[in-house]
Amino acid sequence: MPQHKDRVVLAYSGGLDTSVAIGWIGEQTGMEVVTVAVDLGQGGEDLETVRQRALDCGAVEAYVADARDEFASEYCMPQLQSGGLYMDAYPLISAISRPAIVKHLVTAAREFGATVVAHGCTGKGNDQVRFENGITSLAPDLKCLAPVRDLAMTREFSINYANKHNLPIETTHHNPFSIDQNVWGRAIETGFLEDIWNGPTKDVYNYTDDPTYPPLPDEVVITFEKGIPVAIDGNAVSPLQAIQEMNRRAGAQGIGRIDIVEDRLVGIKSREIYEAPGAMALHVAHKELENVTLDREQARFKRTVSDRWSDLVYEGQWFSPLKRSLDCFIRDTQEYVSGDIRMVMHGGRATVTGRRSESSLYDFNLATYDEGDSYNQSNAKGFIEIFGLTSQLAAARDVKFGKGEAMGKSKLG
Ligand code: ARG
């Protein structure tokens, strides 16, 4: 077999920049380019079209993968189970997608004998960190290259390059936004959104309808097993189907629109619009089922864990040892998160109206104020006495020294 030139694997979206990068990397490094396109449910062109374009732009091999189910099960579901939102708002749409793509980049690098992995990120965002950290965590021997950042690929350069080489890609229609999307949601940046006083216009949104004029309320029952949605209105669904169905129904109600100024890892604050109807509706349901089934102390500690988990994932540490350890904790908490949640979705909100679970910790007889009360109220008196003892002692000391908020006489000598 003839010895081939050194090879680089390129994360390929099918868009202008990465199409130009195929030829430009070749010219600049003398290496052969193998493209990798991964379907994470972003919609748009089919993989075969994308594959053919890569070959037409000069790739020696074009690897494509339908990773929609894998992405839903191994990335979106852990995000749901974590309950974590970055800055209490963002369901990590792009952040969980990069490690999913990285897996395939590394697989392709091995399959086609590449020593370098390239991606189309700029030097200003989080995604470059997620790609490169991910790649070197899975395959420390691989080198990373970012042509836009490292080989001076400006937008203008790309347009001129594509025209000059007659690449089969449109260069005239320039979308004013930078958009990243997959089945878990959509992220929209740049253009007039960079003025943070500017409200988003209608054309920004695609997964959600305007919640101001919603259709009739939509009642849904979601069944979970160990923190994973397994049925919707009694019909069995895969994780991918659950997200798709909820995207459709919650999207019609305008649920899951997010508009925030976000702290990027590189230190920049950036304006982000997100829409994640399925993800946010599922989060509401999952959270309430946890309220019913998690032990109080486990739930408290889980809040700390999910905060840390979200920060790690946001910062490109998906394959890090700490993230793996936190995964174990989160997975363990989900043991009893099974049952049904009923929600009404309407006008931008998903509101829980009912919950039902075999593994519930809710005890009707303990909670009731009516007949059947099994709770011994007289126990509460002694409990409060002891629970408050430490504060009582400190208050008595404050009184003695005339400090703090305590009023009255000291019990202490
Ligand atoms: N700021 C978000 C994040 O870091 C969204 C990034 C979207 N990426 C993009 N290339 N438009 O997760």
Residues whose N, C-alpha, C, O or C-beta is under 5 A from the ligand:
A	BS01	LIG	S94 A95 N126 S178 I179 D180 A187
